[in-house]
Amino acid sequence: MARTVRNRLGYLAVAAVIAAAGGFFVMFGPPGLMARTETPDFCASCHVMEAQYEAWFHAGAHRSLKCVDCHLPHGNVAIYYTWKSIDGMKDVVVFYSGRVPENITASSHAKATIQGNCIRCHTERVFKIDMERNCWDCHRQLQHRLTGIRQTI
């Protein structure tokens, strides 16, 4: 029994060392690697996000933003890179396991992050409105699948 626990701890230690080495490589490795992973072209290259990329590409004012500007929290650097790692690894697992859903939707955490980023960028404009609604409830053209389609309420 003690040997089994020792073996598991050994495997866990090896996995932790590999993960740390991978993290250091990505963070401090080849110049520009981290910056490259923050571009919309990178997001569209390994995800099945062609439709979302095309919608963003034709989105007008928000076209100057990167995916990470809306989809990652910007509270501080540690939180940003923690969620970048979590979301990135989740995307890799979903993509390479072949379990990509037909209709990609935002999780509740993703919705809260996106809403927070809308407010962060547009603080001057939104301080007088009802914060209970999601920004994209009214600004439907911001939803990737609806970009370019003008709907009325």
N, C-alpha and C positions, 0 to 999 in steps of 0.2 A: 504494500500500500504506500509506504513512504517513498519507495522507488518510483512509483507512478506519479506521485506528486512532484518529485524531483525532476522527472522527465518533462512533465508539463511546464514546470517553472523554467526549465532549460529552453524549451520551445518558445515560450513566451518571451524570454530574454532575447533569444535570437531574432524573433519577429520585431521586438522593440528596437533592437540595434539596426536592423534592416530599414525599418520605417524612419528612424532618426537619420540614417545615412541618406536615404532618399529625400527626406525633407531638406537636409543641408545641401544636397546637390541641387535641388530645385531652387532653393532660396539664394545660394551663393555660388552656384555653378556657372554654366555658360552665360556670358553677358546677354541680356535681353530675353532670356528664357521666360522669366516671370512676366515681363512686360508683354511678351508674345501671347501668353495664355490669357491676357485680359482684352484681347482684340475680338471684335465681332467675327472676323474671318476665322479665328481659332475656334470660337464657339460653334460656328456653322460647319467646320471641317470634320469634327468627329461626332457630332450629334446628328440626329435626324431632325434638324431644325431648319431645313431649307425654306419652308413656308414662313416661319417666324423671321428668318434672316431677310427674306424678300420683303416682308411686311415692314420690318425695321428700315430697310434700305429705302423704301418709298414713304417713310413716315413724316417727312417734313422737318419741323423744328427739332424733334428728338433724334434725328439722324446723326447729329454731331456727338451724341452720347455713345458710350460703350455699354455692352450688356451688363458689365459689373457695376456701372453707375446706378442702375435701377435694381439689379437682382442680388446685390450683396450689401450687408449692413456696413455703414460707414461711421459707427460710433467711435471706434479706435482701431489702431493697426492690428492688435491681437485678435479682436473679434472679427475683423475683416478677413484676415488670413485663416483663422479657424474655420469660418463658414465657407471660405473659398475652397479649403481642403475637404470639408465635409461634403459640400455640394459637388465638387469635382469628382471625388471618389464614388459618390452615389451615381453620378452620371456615367462614369466608366463602367461600374458594375451593371447598371441597367442596360447600357448599350451593348457591352460584350457578352452579356448573358442572353441577349435577344429578347428581353422583356420590355421593350419600349412600347408604351401604350399608343394606341391609334390616335387618341386625342390627348395631347400633353396639356396638363393643367397645373396651376400653381398650388402648392400646399398651403396650409394656414400660416406656417412660418414665412413662406415666400410672399404671401399676400401682405402680411404685416411689414415685411422688409420693404416691399415695393411701395406700399402706402407711406411708410416713414421716409423713404427717399423722395417721393413726390413732394411731401411736406417740407423736407429739408431744402430742396431746390426752389420751391415756390412759396416759402414762408410768408413773404410780403403779400402775396395774393390770397392765401388761404386762411389767414387768421380770423376772418369774419364769417366763414362758412361752417356748416355742420360737419364736424369731423367724424361723425358716426358712419357716414357712407364712404365707400371706397372711391377714390378719384375716378377710376375707370367705369364706375356706374353711370356717370354723366359724360365723361370723355371717352366714349366707346371706341373712338378711333385709335386709342392707345393700346387696346388689346391687339396683340399681334395678328390674330386671325381676322380682325375686323378693320385693320388699317386700310385706308383708301375707300372704305364703304361708309357713307354718311347715313346714319340711321336717325330717325326721329324718335322722341320719347313717346 
